[in-house]
């Protein structure tokens, strides 16, 4: 049984590492940003989804909300700060601030002290193809685990 567990572990890690490599390369080639900036955008996206999940029941509605001018109303009480992103990613605040400046110049995010960090309308054009590729990559990762009979073991894994 131990040998079987180790095989499952190495199989899982192999596919996980490949998933990360694909994500890393796609963030550079499709988004034209470094991986830390990609992670900053991911935190902003996660924050947006968490605060809007009840209102976004499907893919198109979620993107519609990003385009909506009402987005500023949603964030007036639940703003995401540079300090929060720095804490979440364990990155220096100054690094996060500099990378956000680049993302602002690319018009992917906006920032104000009142509203915090917000996705912009331009982010949809950039992120939609990437998100589609990311979901396909995730599906391939999970299918590989299922094919090698690792997925069920992984889903029942506990601390």
Helices and strands as residue ranges (DSSP letters): H 2-31, H 35-52, H 59-67, H 71-75, H 82-89, H 93-105, E 109-112, E 116-119, H 122-147, H 151-155
